[in-house]
Amino acid sequence: MLIDRYIARSIAWSSLFVTLILLTLFVFIDFIGELGDAGKGDYGVVHALIYVVLTLPALLYQLFPVLALLGTLVGLALLANHGELMAIRAAGVSLWRILGSVSMIGLVFVVLSFVVGEWVAPKSGVFAEQYKSRLQSGDASLTKTKSGYWLRKKNNFIYVEGIADDGKPGGVDIWTIDDETLALTRSLHAEIAVPLAQGWQFNNVDTINLSMAGIERQNVRVMQWDDFPEQSLLIAASTKPEELSAYELFRYVSYLHNNGLQALAYEQTLYSKIVAPLTVAVMVLLAFPFVFGSLRSAGIGHYVFIGACIGIGFHLFNELFRYSGLVYGLPPLFSALAPTALFFVIAIISVRRIF
């Protein structure tokens, strides 16, 4: 137990050090890039820095596999260079026992990755986009996209201009299509929608009803609408797939399937989030044979270089499969799992060579 804590502490401190260095580097790069948007509306230099800081959890989530790999490599390399791993082996501790100790801290990384990816990163990412959009547009209540966004609910095609911080949509347009003739039967515009216990309340509504008898125009102050998508689905539709949690992605993918809409991009992101904790565990396992293998006498710089090359290689390979899946319509689970599965096989082969 003492050995487990000692190895875990070395890897944890090394991981923290690597994380601080990489996050500082990326914050600087992102901040320089964000300065191009400074000056739009009320969005200034200080606001750009705040925005970059708010996006840090999302960046941390993306970097978790690389951080786990580098942290494990550096932590074990420090023990090896100080002769501590040799002393542990001389005391009769087997490689399997050391691998078990490394796996314990790897499990901590997996849990942290899941927590950041499911709760911290999605909330901070949405808040960051709302914060930036409000300052640039000068509207303190409504977050707008460049062209709004579209949804479908049964035979209703819905366009939402923007969404407020509390999830209430503004500028709602609905076109209703007849199921049999596919002809347009109604057009509706509401300034804002308010969620009720059941359905929605539309305020300041203009409707146009189309039929063989002619066109009927109507303006009402309040109208109740039951076939409007749920508030959580509206928020999901206005949010980038990467900024949604796995649960939110699952619900939105189900909604898209139920309404006959394309869901490939969201499905791929969903499976990527499911596979992400497994990827972190694979990276920790992959670091082990480098320290006890042919590079066991190398310096820290060699380990950092090797870790960086593997991390960059995995990222490029993962992105290649991701975009190939979207372009060629590959199964989302295959696109998300294939890179991690390949590196897992490499890790298993490398580990077996040193035992």
KEKE-3310 file (N, C-alpha, C; in steps of 0.2 Angstrom, whole numbers, plus 5000, padded with zeros to 4 digits):
npx = (5004:5010:5019:5011:5005:5016:5021:5009:5008:5020:5017:5005:5009:5018:5009:5001:5010:5014:5001:4999:5009:5005:4992:4994:5002:4993:4982:4989:4991:4977:4972:4979:4974:4960:4960:4958:4944:4942:4935:4923:4907:4904:4915:4930:4948:4951:4939:4941:4951:4944:4935:4943:4948:4936:4934:4944:4941:4935:4946:4955:4948:4949:4963:4966:4969:4983:4989:4988:4996:5009:5010:5011:5022:5033:5032:5035:5047:5055:5056:5063:5075:5080:5084:5074:5064:5072:5076:5064:5061:5071:5068:5059:5047:5036:5034:5021:5015:5019:5013:5000:5000:5002:4990:4980:4981:4979:4965:4960:4963:4954:4941:4942:4942:4930:4921:4925:4921:4908:4901:4908:4915:4905:4895:4903:4908:4896:4892:4903:4901:4889:4892:4902:4894:4884:4891:4897:4885:4878:4866:4859:4851:4848:4855:4862:4864:4873:4864:4853:4844:4838:4824:4814:4798:4788:4776:4780:4790:4803:4810:4822:4827:4836:4842:4838:4847:4841:4836:4824:4817:4818:4810:4803:4799:4787:4782:4770:4767:4756:4752:4748:4747:4758:4758:4760:4752:4751:4758:4768:4773:4781:4786:4792:4794:4787:4790:4778:4770:4765:4768:4770:4770:4766:4770:4764:4759:4759:4749:4747:4735:4733:4723:4711:4701:4707:4717:4720:4723:4730:4731:4737:4738:4743:4746:4744:4755:4758:4766:4779:4797:4806:4813:4826:4830:4830:4841:4851:4851:4855:4868:4885:4890:4901:4901:4891:4885:4887:4874:4865:4868:4864:4850:4847:4851:4842:4830:4832:4832:4819:4812:4816:4828:4845:4858:4871:4883:4881:4880:4892:4900:4894:4898:4911:4913:4909:4919:4930:4935:4940:4950:4959:4963:4970:4981:4988:4992:5000:5011:5018:5027:5037:5045:5050:5055:5066:5070:5073:5084:5085:5084:5074:5070:5069:5058:5048:5048:5045:5032:5025:5025:5018:5006:5002:5002:4991:4981:4980:4977:4965:4957:4957:4950:4938:4933:4934:4924:4912:4913:4913:4902:4904:4901:4897:4901:4912:4921:4924:4929:4939:4953:4957:4956:4966:4978:4977:4979:4993:4998:4996:5004:5016:5017:5017:5030:5039:5037)
npy = (4994:5006:5008:5009:5021:5029:5028:5033:5046:5052:5051:5058:5071:5074:5074:5085:5095:5094:5097:5110:5117:5114:5119:5133:5136:5134:5143:5155:5154:5153:5165:5175:5172:5175:5189:5194:5196:5205:5221:5220:5226:5226:5218:5216:5216:5211:5204:5195:5187:5182:5174:5164:5158:5153:5143:5134:5121:5113:5112:5106:5093:5089:5087:5077:5063:5065:5071:5062:5052:5059:5063:5051:5045:5054:5054:5041:5040:5049:5042:5031:5037:5042:5030:5024:5015:5004:5001:4997:4986:4978:4975:4965:4968:4965:4967:4967:4970:4984:4988:4987:4997:5008:5008:5011:5025:5028:5025:5035:5046:5042:5044:5057:5063:5059:5066:5079:5080:5077:5086:5098:5104:5105:5114:5125:5128:5132:5143:5151:5154:5160:5171:5178:5180:5189:5200:5204:5206:5215:5213:5209:5198:5189:5176:5175:5166:5166:5163:5158:5143:5127:5116:5101:5095:5082:5086:5099:5112:5121:5136:5145:5160:5164:5160:5163:5166:5158:5148:5151:5152:5165:5174:5165:5154:5144:5132:5123:5107:5098:5081:5072:5078:5086:5100:5117:5122:5131:5145:5152:5165:5170:5181:5177:5163:5154:5141:5130:5120:5109:5109:5124:5142:5154:5171:5187:5183:5180:5173:5163:5155:5143:5137:5129:5137:5150:5163:5165:5177:5180:5188:5186:5188:5179:5162:5144:5131:5114:5105:5109:5108:5101:5111:5108:5101:5112:5119:5110:5110:5122:5122:5118:5101:5096:5103:5097:5086:5068:5063:5073:5073:5060:5061:5071:5065:5054:5062:5067:5055:5051:5060:5059:5064:5069:5062:5059:5067:5070:5058:5053:5061:5058:5044:5046:5053:5043:5034:5041:5041:5028:5029:5037:5028:5019:5026:5028:5015:5013:5021:5014:5002:5010:5015:5004:4997:4997:5010:5013:5019:5031:5050:5062:5071:5063:5055:5064:5069:5057:5054:5066:5064:5052:5056:5067:5060:5051:5060:5065:5054:5050:5061:5060:5048:5052:5063:5056:5047:5055:5060:5048:5041:5031:5019:5027:5022:5014:5023:5031:5022:5015:5021:5021:5007:5002:5008:5002:4989:4990:4994:4983:4973:4979:4979:4966:4962:4966:4958)
npz = (5000:5004:4994:4983:4985:4985:4972:4965:4970:4964:4950:4950:4954:4944:4933:4936:4935:4921:4916:4920:4913:4899:4899:4901:4890:4880:4884:4882:4867:4863:4868:4861:4848:4851:4852:4840:4839:4848:4852:4845:4848:4865:4868:4875:4878:4891:4892:4882:4888:4899:4893:4887:4898:4903:4894:4897:4904:4894:4885:4894:4895:4882:4881:4890:4887:4882:4893:4903:4898:4897:4910:4917:4911:4914:4928:4931:4925:4933:4945:4940:4936:4948:4954:4961:4956:4953:4966:4972:4964:4968:4981:4979:4973:4960:4942:4939:4950:4951:4939:4943:4953:4945:4938:4947:4949:4936:4935:4943:4934:4924:4930:4933:4921:4916:4925:4922:4908:4908:4916:4920:4909:4899:4905:4907:4895:4887:4895:4892:4878:4878:4886:4878:4866:4871:4874:4862:4854:4861:4867:4882:4885:4875:4866:4851:4835:4820:4809:4816:4820:4815:4818:4820:4823:4822:4810:4809:4805:4812:4816:4825:4831:4841:4858:4875:4891:4900:4894:4886:4870:4857:4844:4836:4822:4814:4802:4796:4789:4778:4781:4771:4758:4758:4758:4762:4776:4787:4794:4806:4818:4832:4845:4857:4867:4881:4893:4899:4911:4904:4887:4878:4879:4868:4864:4857:4844:4826:4814:4799:4790:4778:4765:4754:4753:4754:4761:4778:4790:4806:4822:4838:4856:4865:4864:4866:4863:4860:4853:4853:4854:4868:4881:4885:4873:4864:4869:4867:4853:4849:4853:4851:4847:4854:4865:4873:4886:4888:4891:4887:4873:4870:4872:4863:4851:4851:4849:4836:4828:4830:4824:4811:4806:4802:4811:4812:4815:4828:4834:4832:4840:4853:4855:4855:4867:4876:4874:4878:4892:4892:4883:4890:4900:4892:4887:4899:4902:4890:4893:4902:4897:4891:4900:4907:4897:4883:4884:4897:4903:4898:4897:4905:4896:4884:4887:4888:4875:4868:4873:4869:4855:4853:4859:4850:4838:4841:4842:4829:4822:4827:4824:4810:4808:4813:4805:4793:4795:4795:4782:4774:4779:4789:4802:4817:4830:4827:4821:4832:4841:4835:4834:4848:4851:4842:4848:4860:4858:4853:4866:4874:4867:4869:4883:4886:4880:4890:4901)
capx = (5000:5014:5022:5006:5004:5022:5021:5003:5010:5025:5013:5000:5013:5021:5004:4999:5015:5013:4995:5000:5013:5002:4986:4997:5004:4986:4979:4992:4989:4970:4971:4981:4969:4954:4961:4955:4937:4941:4933:4917:4903:4907:4920:4937:4954:4949:4933:4944:4955:4940:4932:4948:4948:4930:4935:4949:4938:4934:4952:4957:4945:4952:4970:4966:4973:4990:4991:4988:5002:5015:5011:5013:5029:5037:5032:5039:5054:5058:5058:5068:5082:5083:5085:5069:5061:5077:5076:5057:5061:5076:5064:5055:5041:5036:5032:5014:5013:5020:5008:4994:5000:5000:4983:4976:4981:4975:4958:4959:4962:4948:4936:4942:4940:4922:4918:4926:4918:4900:4898:4912:4916:4898:4892:4908:4908:4890:4892:4908:4898:4884:4896:4905:4889:4880:4895:4897:4879:4875:4860:4860:4846:4847:4861:4860:4868:4873:4858:4848:4845:4832:4822:4808:4794:4782:4776:4781:4797:4804:4816:4823:4832:4841:4839:4840:4852:4837:4833:4818:4818:4815:4810:4801:4794:4784:4779:4766:4766:4751:4755:4747:4749:4765:4757:4761:4745:4751:4764:4767:4779:4780:4792:4795:4791:4788:4789:4773:4770:4764:4768:4773:4765:4769:4768:4764:4759:4756:4748:4744:4732:4732:4718:4708:4696:4710:4722:4717:4728:4727:4736:4735:4743:4745:4744:4748:4757:4760:4771:4786:4802:4807:4818:4833:4832:4832:4847:4855:4851:4859:4875:4890:4890:4907:4899:4886:4887:4885:4867:4862:4869:4859:4843:4846:4851:4835:4825:4833:4830:4812:4809:4819:4833:4852:4861:4878:4888:4880:4881:4899:4902:4892:4902:4918:4913:4909:4926:4936:4938:4944:4956:4964:4966:4975:4987:4992:4995:5005:5017:5022:5032:5043:5050:5053:5058:5072:5071:5073:5090:5085:5083:5067:5068:5067:5051:5043:5047:5041:5025:5022:5024:5012:5000:5000:5000:4984:4976:4979:4974:4958:4953:4957:4944:4932:4931:4932:4917:4907:4913:4911:4897:4906:4897:4899:4905:4918:4925:4926:4933:4945:4960:4958:4957:4973:4983:4976:4983:5000:5000:4996:5010:5022:5018:5019:5037:5044:5036)
capy = (5000:5012:5008:5011:5028:5033:5029:5037:5053:5054:5052:5064:5078:5075:5076:5092:5100:5094:5100:5118:5119:5114:5124:5139:5137:5134:5149:5160:5154:5155:5172:5179:5171:5178:5196:5196:5197:5211:5227:5219:5227:5228:5213:5219:5212:5208:5199:5189:5183:5178:5169:5159:5155:5149:5137:5129:5114:5110:5111:5100:5087:5086:5085:5072:5057:5067:5073:5056:5049:5062:5063:5044:5044:5058:5052:5034:5042:5052:5037:5027:5041:5042:5023:5021:5009:4998:4999:4994:4979:4974:4973:4959:4970:4962:4972:4966:4975:4991:4990:4988:5004:5013:5007:5014:5032:5028:5025:5042:5050:5040:5047:5065:5064:5058:5072:5086:5079:5077:5091:5104:5107:5107:5120:5131:5130:5135:5149:5155:5156:5165:5177:5181:5182:5194:5206:5206:5208:5221:5210:5206:5193:5184:5173:5173:5163:5170:5162:5154:5136:5123:5109:5098:5091:5079:5089:5106:5114:5126:5140:5149:5165:5164:5157:5167:5162:5154:5143:5153:5154:5171:5174:5158:5153:5138:5131:5116:5104:5093:5074:5068:5082:5089:5107:5121:5124:5136:5149:5156:5169:5172:5185:5174:5157:5153:5135:5128:5113:5105:5113:5131:5148:5159:5178:5191:5178:5181:5166:5163:5149:5142:5132:5130:5143:5156:5164:5169:5180:5181:5190:5185:5190:5173:5156:5138:5126:5108:5101:5113:5104:5102:5116:5105:5100:5118:5121:5106:5112:5129:5121:5113:5094:5095:5106:5094:5080:5062:5062:5077:5070:5054:5063:5074:5060:5051:5066:5067:5049:5050:5065:5057:5069:5067:5063:5056:5071:5070:5051:5052:5065:5054:5038:5049:5055:5037:5030:5045:5038:5022:5031:5039:5022:5016:5030:5027:5008:5013:5024:5009:4999:5014:5016:4998:4994:4999:5017:5014:5023:5038:5055:5065:5074:5058:5053:5070:5069:5051:5055:5071:5061:5048:5060:5070:5054:5048:5065:5066:5048:5051:5066:5057:5043:5056:5066:5050:5044:5060:5060:5042:5038:5025:5018:5031:5018:5012:5029:5033:5017:5012:5023:5019:5000:5001:5010:4997:4983:4992:4994:4976:4970:4982:4977:4959:4961:4967:4953)
capz = (5000:5004:4987:4978:4986:4983:4964:4963:4971:4959:4944:4951:4954:4937:4929:4938:4932:4914:4915:4921:4907:4893:4899:4901:4883:4876:4885:4878:4860:4862:4870:4855:4843:4852:4851:4833:4840:4853:4849:4843:4853:4871:4869:4875:4879:4897:4891:4879:4893:4903:4889:4886:4905:4904:4890:4899:4906:4888:4883:4898:4893:4875:4882:4895:4886:4882:4900:4907:4895:4899:4917:4919:4908:4918:4935:4932:4923:4938:4949:4937:4936:4955:4956:4966:4953:4954:4973:4973:4961:4972:4987:4978:4970:4953:4938:4939:4956:4949:4935:4947:4956:4940:4936:4952:4947:4930:4937:4945:4928:4921:4934:4932:4914:4915:4928:4918:4902:4909:4920:4921:4902:4895:4908:4906:4887:4886:4898:4889:4872:4880:4888:4872:4862:4874:4874:4855:4851:4865:4870:4888:4887:4870:4863:4844:4831:4814:4805:4819:4820:4813:4822:4817:4827:4818:4803:4810:4804:4817:4815:4831:4830:4847:4864:4881:4895:4904:4889:4882:4863:4855:4837:4834:4816:4813:4796:4797:4782:4778:4781:4765:4752:4759:4756:4768:4779:4792:4795:4813:4820:4839:4847:4862:4869:4888:4894:4904:4914:4898:4881:4878:4878:4863:4865:4852:4838:4820:4810:4792:4788:4771:4763:4747:4754:4754:4766:4784:4794:4813:4827:4845:4861:4869:4861:4869:4858:4863:4849:4852:4857:4875:4883:4884:4866:4861:4871:4863:4846:4849:4856:4847:4849:4858:4872:4876:4889:4884:4892:4883:4867:4869:4872:4857:4846:4851:4846:4829:4825:4831:4819:4804:4805:4801:4818:4812:4819:4836:4836:4833:4846:4858:4856:4857:4874:4879:4873:4880:4898:4890:4880:4895:4903:4887:4887:4905:4900:4885:4896:4906:4894:4889:4906:4909:4891:4880:4885:4904:4905:4895:4902:4906:4889:4880:4889:4886:4867:4866:4875:4864:4848:4854:4860:4844:4833:4842:4841:4822:4820:4830:4820:4804:4808:4815:4799:4788:4797:4793:4775:4771:4783:4793:4809:4822:4835:4824:4820:4839:4845:4831:4836:4855:4850:4839:4853:4866:4855:4854:4873:4876:4864:4872:4890:4886:4879:4895:4906)
cpx = (5004:5017:5017:5005:5010:5022:5015:5005:5015:5021:5008:5004:5016:5015:5001:5004:5015:5006:4995:5004:5009:4996:4989:4999:4998:4982:4982:4990:4982:4969:4973:4976:4962:4954:4958:4948:4936:4939:4926:4911:4906:4913:4927:4942:4953:4944:4936:4947:4950:4936:4937:4948:4942:4930:4940:4946:4938:4941:4956:4955:4948:4959:4971:4971:4981:4993:4992:4995:5008:5016:5014:5020:5034:5038:5036:5046:5058:5060:5063:5075:5085:5085:5080:5065:5065:5077:5069:5058:5066:5073:5059:5048:5041:5033:5024:5011:5013:5015:5001:4994:4999:4993:4978:4976:4978:4968:4956:4958:4956:4942:4936:4940:4933:4919:4919:4922:4910:4897:4902:4912:4910:4896:4897:4908:4902:4890:4897:4905:4893:4887:4899:4899:4885:4884:4896:4891:4876:4869:4861:4856:4846:4854:4859:4865:4868:4867:4853:4849:4838:4831:4816:4805:4788:4782:4777:4789:4798:4811:4816:4828:4838:4838:4842:4844:4847:4834:4827:4820:4815:4815:4808:4797:4793:4781:4776:4765:4760:4754:4754:4749:4755:4764:4758:4753:4745:4758:4763:4774:4777:4787:4796:4791:4792:4786:4783:4774:4769:4763:4771:4768:4769:4766:4768:4764:4756:4755:4745:4742:4731:4728:4715:4704:4700:4715:4719:4723:4725:4733:4733:4740:4747:4742:4748:4749:4760:4765:4778:4791:4803:4813:4825:4835:4833:4839:4852:4856:4855:4866:4879:4890:4895:4905:4894:4888:4884:4877:4863:4862:4864:4852:4842:4846:4845:4830:4826:4831:4823:4809:4812:4824:4840:4855:4868:4883:4887:4881:4888:4902:4900:4896:4909:4918:4913:4916:4931:4939:4942:4950:4962:4967:4971:4981:4991:4995:5000:5011:5021:5028:5038:5048:5053:5056:5065:5074:5072:5079:5090:5083:5076:5065:5066:5060:5046:5042:5043:5033:5021:5021:5019:5006:4997:4998:4993:4979:4975:4975:4966:4954:4952:4951:4938:4929:4930:4925:4912:4907:4910:4905:4898:4902:4900:4903:4912:4923:4928:4930:4939:4952:4962:4960:4964:4978:4983:4980:4990:5002:5001:5002:5016:5023:5020:5027:5041:5042:5039)
cpy = (5006:5013:5011:5019:5032:5034:5033:5044:5056:5055:5058:5071:5079:5077:5083:5097:5100:5098:5108:5121:5120:5119:5131:5141:5138:5141:5155:5160:5156:5162:5176:5178:5175:5186:5199:5198:5203:5217:5227:5220:5229:5222:5216:5214:5208:5202:5193:5184:5179:5173:5163:5155:5150:5143:5132:5122:5110:5108:5105:5094:5084:5084:5080:5066:5059:5068:5067:5052:5052:5062:5056:5043:5048:5056:5045:5036:5045:5047:5032:5031:5041:5035:5020:5015:5003:4996:4995:4987:4975:4972:4968:4961:4968:4968:4972:4971:4982:4993:4991:4995:5009:5013:5011:5022:5033:5028:5032:5046:5048:5044:5054:5067:5064:5064:5078:5085:5079:5083:5098:5108:5109:5114:5126:5133:5134:5142:5154:5158:5161:5172:5181:5184:5189:5201:5209:5209:5214:5219:5206:5199:5187:5182:5171:5170:5167:5169:5158:5147:5133:5117:5107:5094:5089:5083:5097:5107:5121:5130:5145:5154:5165:5161:5161:5162:5157:5149:5145:5155:5161:5171:5167:5158:5146:5137:5124:5114:5098:5086:5071:5072:5086:5097:5111:5123:5129:5139:5153:5159:5171:5175:5181:5168:5156:5146:5134:5121:5108:5110:5120:5136:5153:5166:5182:5187:5181:5174:5168:5156:5148:5136:5133:5136:5150:5156:5168:5171:5181:5184:5189:5186:5184:5167:5150:5134:5120:5104:5105:5108:5106:5108:5113:5103:5106:5120:5117:5108:5118:5128:5116:5106:5093:5098:5103:5088:5074:5061:5066:5075:5064:5056:5067:5070:5056:5055:5067:5061:5049:5055:5064:5062:5066:5068:5060:5060:5070:5063:5050:5055:5061:5048:5040:5050:5048:5033:5034:5043:5032:5024:5034:5033:5019:5020:5029:5020:5009:5016:5019:5005:5003:5015:5010:4994:4996:5006:5018:5018:5030:5043:5057:5068:5069:5056:5058:5070:5063:5052:5060:5068:5056:5051:5064:5065:5052:5054:5066:5060:5048:5056:5064:5052:5047:5059:5061:5047:5048:5060:5054:5038:5031:5025:5022:5028:5016:5017:5031:5028:5014:5014:5021:5011:4999:5003:5005:4991:4984:4992:4987:4972:4973:4980:4970:4957:4962:4962:4946)
cpz = (5000:4997:4982:4979:4984:4975:4962:4964:4966:4952:4944:4951:4947:4932:4930:4935:4925:4912:4915:4915:4901:4893:4898:4894:4879:4877:4882:4871:4859:4863:4864:4849:4844:4852:4845:4834:4845:4849:4846:4848:4859:4873:4869:4876:4885:4896:4887:4883:4897:4899:4888:4892:4905:4899:4892:4901:4899:4885:4887:4896:4886:4876:4887:4893:4885:4889:4904:4904:4898:4906:4920:4917:4913:4925:4936:4930:4929:4944:4947:4937:4942:4958:4960:4963:4954:4961:4975:4970:4965:4978:4985:4975:4963:4949:4938:4945:4954:4944:4938:4950:4951:4938:4941:4950:4940:4930:4939:4939:4924:4924:4933:4925:4913:4919:4924:4911:4902:4912:4920:4914:4899:4898:4907:4899:4885:4889:4895:4882:4873:4882:4883:4868:4864:4873:4867:4852:4855:4868:4876:4890:4882:4867:4856:4840:4824:4809:4809:4819:4819:4817:4818:4822:4824:4811:4804:4809:4807:4816:4822:4830:4835:4853:4870:4886:4899:4900:4885:4875:4862:4847:4834:4827:4815:4806:4797:4790:4783:4777:4774:4758:4752:4757:4763:4770:4784:4793:4802:4815:4827:4841:4852:4864:4877:4890:4900:4907:4909:4892:4882:4877:4874:4864:4859:4845:4832:4816:4804:4791:4781:4769:4756:4747:4753:4760:4772:4788:4801:4817:4834:4850:4864:4865:4865:4863:4861:4859:4848:4856:4864:4876:4882:4877:4862:4863:4867:4856:4845:4851:4852:4851:4855:4865:4876:4880:4886:4885:4888:4875:4865:4868:4865:4851:4845:4847:4839:4825:4825:4826:4812:4802:4805:4808:4818:4816:4826:4838:4837:4839:4853:4860:4857:4864:4878:4879:4877:4887:4897:4887:4885:4899:4898:4887:4893:4904:4895:4888:4899:4903:4892:4894:4908:4903:4889:4882:4893:4906:4902:4900:4901:4899:4884:4881:4887:4878:4865:4867:4870:4857:4848:4854:4853:4838:4835:4841:4833:4819:4822:4826:4813:4803:4809:4808:4793:4789:4795:4785:4771:4774:4786:4799:4814:4828:4833:4823:4827:4842:4841:4833:4843:4855:4847:4844:4859:4864:4855:4861:4875:4874:4868:4879:4890:4884:4884:4901:4904)
residu = (MET:LEU:ILE:ASP:ARG:TYR:ILE:ALA:ARG:SER:ILE:ALA:TRP:SER:SER:LEU:PHE:VAL:THR:LEU:ILE:LEU:LEU:THR:LEU:PHE:VAL:PHE:ILE:ASP:PHE:ILE:GLY:GLU:LEU:GLY:ASP:ALA:GLY:LYS:GLY:ASP:TYR:GLY:VAL:VAL:HIS:ALA:LEU:ILE:TYR:VAL:VAL:LEU:THR:LEU:PRO:ALA:LEU:LEU:TYR:GLN:LEU:PHE:PRO:VAL:LEU:ALA:LEU:LEU:GLY:THR:LEU:VAL:GLY:LEU:ALA:LEU:LEU:ALA:ASN:HIS:GLY:GLU:LEU:MET:ALA:ILE:ARG:ALA:ALA:GLY:VAL:SER:LEU:TRP:ARG:ILE:LEU:GLY:SER:VAL:SER:MET:ILE:GLY:LEU:VAL:PHE:VAL:VAL:LEU:SER:PHE:VAL:VAL:GLY:GLU:TRP:VAL:ALA:PRO:LYS:SER:GLY:VAL:PHE:ALA:GLU:GLN:TYR:LYS:SER:ARG:LEU:GLN:SER:GLY:ASP:ALA:SER:LEU:THR:LYS:THR:LYS:SER:GLY:TYR:TRP:LEU:ARG:LYS:LYS:ASN:ASN:PHE:ILE:TYR:VAL:GLU:GLY:ILE:ALA:ASP:ASP:GLY:LYS:PRO:GLY:GLY:VAL:ASP:ILE:TRP:THR:ILE:ASP:ASP:GLU:THR:LEU:ALA:LEU:THR:ARG:SER:LEU:HIS:ALA:GLU:ILE:ALA:VAL:PRO:LEU:ALA:GLN:GLY:TRP:GLN:PHE:ASN:ASN:VAL:ASP:THR:ILE:ASN:LEU:SER:MET:ALA:GLY:ILE:GLU:ARG:GLN:ASN:VAL:ARG:VAL:MET:GLN:TRP:ASP:ASP:PHE:PRO:GLU:GLN:SER:LEU:LEU:ILE:ALA:ALA:SER:THR:LYS:PRO:GLU:GLU:LEU:SER:ALA:TYR:GLU:LEU:PHE:ARG:TYR:VAL:SER:TYR:LEU:HIS:ASN:ASN:GLY:LEU:GLN:ALA:LEU:ALA:TYR:GLU:GLN:THR:LEU:TYR:SER:LYS:ILE:VAL:ALA:PRO:LEU:THR:VAL:ALA:VAL:MET:VAL:LEU:LEU:ALA:PHE:PRO:PHE:VAL:PHE:GLY:SER:LEU:ARG:SER:ALA:GLY:ILE:GLY:HIS:TYR:VAL:PHE:ILE:GLY:ALA:CYS:ILE:GLY:ILE:GLY:PHE:HIS:LEU:PHE:ASN:GLU:LEU:PHE:ARG:TYR:SER:GLY:LEU:VAL:TYR:GLY:LEU:PRO:PRO:LEU:PHE:SER:ALA:LEU:ALA:PRO:THR:ALA:LEU:PHE:PHE:VAL:ILE:ALA:ILE:ILE:SER:VAL:ARG:ARG:ILE:PHE)
# end
